[in-house]
């Protein structure tokens, strides 16, 4: 393949063929194209976006650049779920044991966090001993045994995406819609899923800040998934405020575990539980396991109340090396050295609990990365005690800061105080699920 001609083709906004995109993906996956040439093509593709047809070809090519999980003989439905990420979004940790308890097989790749949206792999790293470096063979074997397997991205699965993703981050081409779509969907194809649920978040705490941007991504994902032969359901969800209470790695794992255990929850955490039920119901419909959202809600609620989802999570954590039983005793998760509560100084209704500001403050505390090579402190974060629309009185707890020291906590408080607003009248509260795209 003439890579220079391929780059020039995109530079001049001339269409690529299916064969060209497949061959390019194969060569990238085998590390036979220099980074500087890949980077040149990425910039050309950013300035001259791929068509939907080209995006589908690139998606399939990247999925075929390595192994595809062969789930033959494993119980169906084979399902995967993806979120575009948001502040406090620990949904995967609670949801996939729920879905496995409902009879789905979930084998998925998850990523590390960069910036305010966090990453499932980092959050699971807060569980002592838990490892996320499964090989393809280990993924299939574990999925066959317990219905769940999760790994960080490896060169076994969609290696072309792994390299393209890393270079997009360093070449200011992350925002290309076709490249975002192909990155997400190639991993789903490589993971063997027949049905997928895509959770596209919109708001200050999400990658897509506005609803029109999020809807454009959701529509592109759905159209491309259908063209690639995947059964896909897409939902737009709210990220103007944090999802649930916990923001920060160990804190989010604990909240997910508390939902699975059926513990008494503060209202913001109860909001997260409700979200899991609603998303879980739609996942069951998307997979064909149930025929209506109401049936899905009943199934999810049943496995939560019976303890089946918590048992499935325990099996999953043990299978991936956990050395502590966080289901039985979530208190074994690492705890921060210093805590301080931010209280309301006036009565009224919460009109703003800005997700972006809270996410940035958690990164500042050490709970997230600003660069890929940054290390993170798994113990730090925040517990958000109130949601938009809640009534508060003077002295009510708004946010609990979990920090390494008093100075860090003070700095975090200064960052968020102007981003929490209390109004005299109750305002409108955005629903958690804004819209379903079909």
C-alpha positions as CSV (number, residue, x, y, z in Angstrom):
1,X,0.0,0.0,0.0
2,X,1.3,3.5,-0.9
3,X,0.8,5.3,2.4
4,X,1.8,8.7,1.0
5,X,-0.9,8.4,-1.7
6,X,-3.4,7.3,1.0
7,X,-2.6,10.4,3.0
8,X,-2.8,12.7,0.0
9,X,-6.2,11.2,-0.9
10,X,-7.6,12.3,2.5
11,X,-5.8,15.6,2.3
12,X,-7.5,16.4,-1.0
13,X,-10.9,15.2,0.3
14,X,-11.0,12.3,-2.1
15,X,-12.9,9.1,-0.9
16,X,-11.1,6.1,0.4
17,X,-12.1,2.6,-0.8
18,X,-13.1,-0.2,1.6
19,X,-9.9,-2.1,0.6
20,X,-7.7,0.9,1.4
21,X,-9.2,1.5,4.9
22,X,-9.0,-2.2,5.7
23,X,-5.3,-2.4,4.6
24,X,-4.4,0.8,6.4
25,X,-6.0,-0.6,9.6
26,X,-4.1,-3.9,9.2
27,X,-0.8,-2.2,8.7
28,X,-1.3,0.1,11.7
29,X,-2.2,-2.8,13.9
30,X,0.9,-4.6,12.9
31,X,2.9,-1.4,13.6
32,X,4.1,-1.2,10.0
33,X,3.2,2.5,9.5
34,X,5.4,5.2,11.1
35,X,3.7,7.4,13.7
36,X,4.4,10.5,11.7
37,X,2.5,9.2,8.7
38,X,-0.4,8.0,10.9
39,X,-0.5,11.5,12.5
40,X,-0.6,13.1,9.0
41,X,-3.5,11.0,8.0
42,X,-5.3,11.7,11.3
43,X,-5.0,15.5,10.8
44,X,-6.2,15.1,7.2
45,X,-9.2,13.0,8.4
46,X,-9.9,15.6,11.1
47,X,-10.0,18.4,8.4
48,X,-11.8,16.3,5.8
49,X,-14.1,13.9,7.8
50,X,-14.8,10.4,6.6
51,X,-18.2,9.6,5.3
52,X,-20.5,7.2,7.2
53,X,-19.6,4.4,4.8
54,X,-15.9,5.1,5.2
55,X,-16.3,5.2,9.0
56,X,-18.0,1.8,8.9
57,X,-15.1,0.4,6.7
58,X,-12.5,1.8,9.1
59,X,-14.4,0.4,12.1
60,X,-14.5,-3.1,10.7
61,X,-10.9,-2.8,9.6
62,X,-9.7,-1.8,13.1
63,X,-11.8,-4.7,14.6
64,X,-10.0,-7.1,12.2
65,X,-6.6,-5.7,12.9
66,X,-6.2,-8.2,15.8
67,X,-8.1,-11.0,17.2
68,X,-11.9,-11.1,17.6
69,X,-13.3,-12.8,20.7
70,X,-15.0,-16.0,19.6
71,X,-17.8,-16.6,22.0
72,X,-19.2,-19.6,20.2
73,X,-20.7,-22.1,22.7
74,X,-21.2,-19.4,25.4
75,X,-24.7,-18.6,26.6
76,X,-26.4,-15.9,24.6
77,X,-27.2,-13.0,24.4
78,X,-23.7,-11.7,23.9
79,X,-23.8,-8.1,25.0
80,X,-21.7,-5.0,25.5
81,X,-22.3,-1.5,26.9
82,X,-20.3,1.7,26.4
83,X,-20.5,5.1,28.0
84,X,-18.9,8.2,26.5
85,X,-17.9,9.0,30.1
86,X,-18.9,11.5,32.7
87,X,-18.2,12.7,36.3
88,X,-19.2,10.0,38.8
89,X,-20.1,7.5,36.1
90,X,-19.4,4.2,37.7
91,X,-22.3,2.5,35.9
92,X,-20.2,-0.3,34.4
93,X,-19.2,-1.6,37.8
94,X,-22.8,-2.0,39.0
95,X,-24.4,-2.8,35.6
96,X,-22.5,-5.7,34.2
97,X,-23.1,-7.9,37.3
98,X,-26.8,-7.0,37.0
99,X,-26.9,-8.0,33.4
100,X,-24.9,-11.2,33.9
101,X,-27.3,-12.1,36.7
102,X,-30.2,-11.5,34.2
103,X,-28.6,-14.1,31.8
104,X,-26.5,-11.9,29.5
105,X,-22.8,-12.6,28.6
106,X,-20.8,-9.4,28.8
107,X,-17.2,-9.4,27.6
108,X,-15.9,-5.9,27.3
109,X,-12.8,-3.6,27.0
110,X,-12.7,-0.6,29.2
111,X,-10.3,2.3,29.4
112,X,-8.3,4.4,31.8
113,X,-9.4,8.0,32.7
114,X,-8.0,11.2,31.2
115,X,-9.3,14.5,32.5
116,X,-12.6,14.8,34.4
117,X,-14.5,11.8,33.1
118,X,-12.6,9.0,34.9
119,X,-12.1,5.5,33.6
120,X,-13.5,2.1,34.6
121,X,-10.0,0.4,34.7
122,X,-8.7,3.0,37.2
123,X,-11.8,2.6,39.4
124,X,-11.5,-1.2,39.4
125,X,-7.9,-0.7,40.4
126,X,-9.1,0.4,43.8
127,X,-10.2,-3.2,44.5
128,X,-7.1,-4.9,46.1
129,X,-5.6,-7.4,43.7
130,X,-8.0,-6.8,40.8
131,X,-6.2,-7.0,37.5
132,X,-7.4,-5.9,34.1
133,X,-4.9,-7.4,31.7
134,X,-6.8,-10.5,30.5
135,X,-5.7,-12.2,27.3
136,X,-8.3,-13.1,24.7
137,X,-8.3,-16.7,25.9
138,X,-8.8,-15.7,29.5
139,X,-11.6,-13.4,28.4
140,X,-13.5,-16.2,26.7
141,X,-12.9,-18.7,29.5
142,X,-14.0,-16.3,32.2
143,X,-17.1,-15.2,30.2
144,X,-18.0,-18.9,29.8
145,X,-17.7,-19.5,33.5
146,X,-19.4,-16.5,35.1
147,X,-20.9,-14.4,32.2
148,X,-18.5,-11.5,32.8
149,X,-15.0,-10.6,31.6
150,X,-13.5,-7.1,31.5
151,X,-10.0,-6.1,30.4
152,X,-8.1,-2.9,29.6
153,X,-7.3,-2.5,25.9
154,X,-4.5,-4.8,24.8
155,X,-2.8,-5.5,21.5
156,X,-4.8,-8.7,21.2
157,X,-8.0,-6.8,20.5
158,X,-8.3,-3.9,18.0
159,X,-4.6,-3.0,18.1
160,X,-5.1,-0.4,15.3
161,X,-7.5,1.5,17.5
162,X,-5.0,1.5,20.5
163,X,-2.4,3.2,18.4
164,X,-4.7,5.5,16.6
165,X,-6.3,6.5,19.9
166,X,-3.0,7.4,21.5
167,X,-1.9,9.5,18.5
168,X,-5.3,11.3,18.3
169,X,-4.6,12.5,21.9
170,X,-1.2,14.0,20.9
171,X,-2.2,15.4,17.6
172,X,-5.3,17.5,18.6
173,X,-7.6,15.2,16.5
174,X,-9.6,13.7,19.4
175,X,-12.7,15.7,18.4
176,X,-13.2,14.0,15.0
177,X,-16.7,12.5,15.1
178,X,-15.9,9.6,12.6
179,X,-12.8,8.8,14.5
180,X,-14.6,8.7,17.8
181,X,-17.3,6.5,16.3
182,X,-14.9,4.0,14.8
183,X,-12.8,3.8,18.0
184,X,-15.8,3.0,20.1
185,X,-17.4,0.5,17.8
186,X,-14.3,-1.3,16.7
187,X,-13.7,-2.5,20.2
188,X,-17.3,-3.7,20.4
189,X,-16.9,-5.7,17.3
190,X,-13.6,-7.1,18.4
191,X,-15.2,-8.1,21.8
192,X,-17.7,-10.4,20.0
193,X,-20.9,-8.6,21.1
194,X,-24.0,-9.1,19.0
195,X,-26.0,-6.3,20.8
196,X,-24.7,-3.1,22.4
197,X,-26.1,-0.3,24.4
198,X,-24.4,3.1,23.9
199,X,-24.8,5.7,26.6
200,X,-23.9,9.1,25.2
201,X,-23.7,11.8,27.9
202,X,-24.4,15.5,27.4
203,X,-23.5,18.3,29.7
204,X,-20.7,20.1,31.4
205,X,-19.3,16.9,32.9
206,X,-19.2,15.0,29.7
207,X,-17.0,15.0,26.5
208,X,-20.0,16.4,24.6
209,X,-21.0,19.6,26.4
210,X,-24.2,20.3,24.5
211,X,-27.2,18.3,23.6
212,X,-26.9,18.9,19.8
213,X,-23.3,17.7,20.0
214,X,-24.3,14.6,21.9
215,X,-27.2,13.9,19.6
216,X,-24.9,14.1,16.6
217,X,-22.6,11.6,18.1
218,X,-25.4,9.3,19.1
219,X,-26.9,9.4,15.6
220,X,-23.5,8.7,14.0
221,X,-22.9,5.7,16.4
222,X,-26.3,4.2,15.7
223,X,-26.0,4.6,11.9
224,X,-22.5,3.2,11.8
225,X,-23.3,0.3,14.1
226,X,-26.2,-0.7,11.9
227,X,-24.0,-0.5,8.8
228,X,-21.5,-2.8,10.6
229,X,-24.3,-5.3,11.3
230,X,-24.6,-4.7,15.0
231,X,-27.8,-4.6,16.9
232,X,-27.5,-1.2,18.7
233,X,-29.6,0.9,21.1
234,X,-28.4,4.5,21.9
235,X,-29.5,6.7,24.8
236,X,-28.7,10.3,25.6
237,X,-28.2,10.8,29.3
238,X,-27.7,13.9,31.5
239,X,-24.2,15.0,32.7
240,X,-24.9,18.5,33.9
241,X,-24.5,17.2,37.4
242,X,-22.5,14.3,38.8
243,X,-24.1,10.8,38.4
244,X,-24.9,9.7,41.9
245,X,-23.0,10.7,44.9
246,X,-19.4,9.5,44.6
247,X,-16.8,11.1,42.4
248,X,-13.4,9.5,42.7
249,X,-12.1,6.0,42.2
250,X,-12.5,4.1,45.5
251,X,-15.5,6.1,46.4
252,X,-17.2,5.2,43.2
253,X,-16.5,1.5,43.6
254,X,-18.0,1.7,47.1
255,X,-21.1,3.3,45.8
256,X,-21.5,0.7,43.1
257,X,-21.1,-2.1,45.7
258,X,-23.6,-0.4,48.0
259,X,-26.2,-0.4,45.1
260,X,-25.5,-4.1,44.4
261,X,-25.8,-5.0,48.1
262,X,-29.1,-3.2,48.5
263,X,-27.8,-0.9,51.2
264,X,-29.7,2.2,52.4
265,X,-28.6,5.0,50.2
266,X,-28.6,8.8,50.5
267,X,-30.8,10.4,47.8
268,X,-28.0,11.2,45.4
269,X,-26.8,7.6,45.5
270,X,-30.4,6.4,45.2
271,X,-30.5,8.4,42.0
272,X,-27.6,6.3,40.7
273,X,-29.5,3.1,41.6
274,X,-32.5,4.3,39.6
275,X,-30.2,5.1,36.7
276,X,-28.8,1.5,36.8
277,X,-32.4,0.1,36.7
278,X,-33.4,2.3,33.8
279,X,-30.2,1.6,31.8
280,X,-30.3,-2.1,32.7
281,X,-33.9,-2.4,31.5
282,X,-33.0,-0.9,28.1
283,X,-30.0,-3.2,27.8
284,X,-32.2,-6.2,28.3
285,X,-34.6,-4.9,25.6
286,X,-31.6,-4.2,23.3
287,X,-30.3,-7.8,23.8
288,X,-33.7,-9.3,23.1
289,X,-33.9,-10.8,26.6
290,X,-37.2,-9.0,27.4
291,X,-39.7,-7.3,25.1
292,X,-40.4,-4.1,27.1
293,X,-38.8,-1.6,29.4
294,X,-41.2,-2.5,32.1
295,X,-40.2,-6.2,32.0
296,X,-36.6,-5.1,32.0
297,X,-37.1,-2.9,35.1
298,X,-38.7,-5.8,36.9
299,X,-35.8,-8.2,36.0
300,X,-33.2,-5.8,37.1
301,X,-35.0,-5.0,40.4
302,X,-35.4,-8.7,41.0
303,X,-31.7,-9.6,40.7
304,X,-30.8,-6.6,42.9
305,X,-33.3,-7.5,45.6
306,X,-32.5,-11.3,45.6
307,X,-28.8,-10.7,46.0
308,X,-28.0,-12.4,42.6
309,X,-26.4,-9.3,41.2
310,X,-24.2,-8.9,44.3
311,X,-23.1,-12.6,44.1
312,X,-22.3,-12.2,40.4
313,X,-20.1,-9.2,41.2
314,X,-18.4,-11.2,43.9
315,X,-17.7,-14.0,41.4
316,X,-16.4,-11.4,38.9
317,X,-14.0,-9.7,41.4
318,X,-12.6,-13.0,42.6
319,X,-12.1,-14.3,39.0
320,X,-10.0,-11.2,38.2
321,X,-7.8,-11.6,41.2
322,X,-9.4,-9.5,44.0
323,X,-7.7,-10.3,47.3
324,X,-10.3,-8.7,49.4
325,X,-14.1,-9.3,49.5
326,X,-15.4,-5.8,48.9
327,X,-18.9,-7.1,48.5
328,X,-19.1,-8.3,52.0
329,X,-17.0,-5.5,53.4
330,X,-16.7,-2.4,51.2
331,X,-14.8,-0.7,54.1
332,X,-11.6,-2.5,52.9
333,X,-11.4,0.0,50.0
334,X,-8.7,2.7,50.5
335,X,-9.9,5.8,52.4
336,X,-8.6,9.3,52.2
337,X,-6.5,10.9,55.1
338,X,-8.6,14.1,55.4
339,X,-12.3,14.9,55.1
340,X,-14.2,18.1,55.2
341,X,-17.9,18.9,54.6
342,X,-19.1,21.9,52.7
343,X,-22.4,23.2,54.1
344,X,-25.2,25.4,52.8
345,X,-25.0,29.0,54.0
346,X,-28.5,29.8,53.0
347,X,-31.8,28.0,52.5
348,X,-33.5,27.3,49.1
349,X,-33.2,24.8,46.2
350,X,-30.1,23.5,44.5
351,X,-30.2,25.1,41.0
352,X,-26.6,24.2,39.9
353,X,-24.3,21.4,40.9
354,X,-21.8,21.8,38.1
355,X,-20.3,18.4,37.1
356,X,-17.4,19.9,35.2
357,X,-16.2,22.0,38.2
358,X,-16.5,19.0,40.6
359,X,-14.7,16.7,38.1
360,X,-11.9,19.3,37.8
361,X,-11.6,19.6,41.5
362,X,-11.3,15.8,41.9
363,X,-8.5,15.8,39.3
364,X,-6.8,18.6,41.3
365,X,-7.1,16.5,44.4
366,X,-5.1,13.8,42.6
367,X,-8.0,11.6,41.6
368,X,-7.6,11.9,37.9
369,X,-5.1,12.5,35.1
370,X,-4.3,15.6,33.2
371,X,-1.6,13.7,31.1
372,X,-1.6,9.9,30.3
373,X,1.5,9.3,32.3
374,X,0.2,10.9,35.5
375,X,-0.3,8.7,38.6
376,X,-3.6,8.9,40.5
377,X,-4.6,8.7,44.1
378,X,-7.4,6.2,44.3
379,X,-8.6,7.4,47.7
380,X,-9.5,11.0,47.0
381,X,-12.7,12.4,45.7
382,X,-16.0,13.9,46.7
383,X,-19.4,12.7,47.9
384,X,-22.1,15.0,46.5
385,X,-24.9,15.0,49.0
386,X,-27.5,17.1,47.1
387,X,-28.9,17.0,43.5
388,X,-30.4,19.7,41.4
389,X,-33.9,20.5,42.6
390,X,-33.3,19.4,46.2
391,X,-34.4,21.6,49.1
392,X,-31.7,22.6,51.5
393,X,-31.6,24.4,54.8
394,X,-28.7,26.4,56.4
395,X,-26.1,24.0,57.6
396,X,-27.1,21.1,55.4
397,X,-24.2,19.1,53.9
398,X,-23.7,19.8,50.2
399,X,-20.4,18.1,49.4
400,X,-17.9,16.0,51.5
401,X,-14.3,16.4,50.4
402,X,-12.0,13.4,50.6
403,X,-8.4,14.7,50.3
404,X,-4.8,13.9,51.2
405,X,-4.5,16.9,53.4
406,X,-6.2,20.1,54.6
407,X,-4.5,22.3,52.0
408,X,-5.8,20.1,49.1
409,X,-9.3,20.2,50.5
410,X,-9.3,24.0,50.8
411,X,-8.1,24.3,47.2
412,X,-10.9,22.0,46.0
413,X,-13.5,23.9,48.0
414,X,-12.4,27.2,46.4
415,X,-12.8,25.6,43.0
416,X,-16.3,24.4,43.4
417,X,-18.0,27.0,45.7
418,X,-19.1,29.3,42.9
419,X,-20.3,26.3,40.9
420,X,-22.9,25.2,43.5
421,X,-25.9,27.5,43.4
422,X,-29.0,27.7,45.7
423,X,-32.1,29.6,44.4
424,X,-35.2,30.7,46.1
425,X,-37.5,28.8,43.8
426,X,-37.2,25.2,42.6
427,X,-36.1,25.0,39.0
428,X,-36.5,22.2,36.4
429,X,-34.4,19.1,36.8
430,X,-33.1,17.4,33.7
431,X,-34.2,13.7,33.5
432,X,-31.4,11.2,33.7
433,X,-32.4,9.6,30.4
434,X,-33.0,12.5,28.0
435,X,-33.8,10.7,24.9
436,X,-33.6,7.3,23.1
437,X,-32.1,7.5,19.6
438,X,-33.4,5.1,17.0
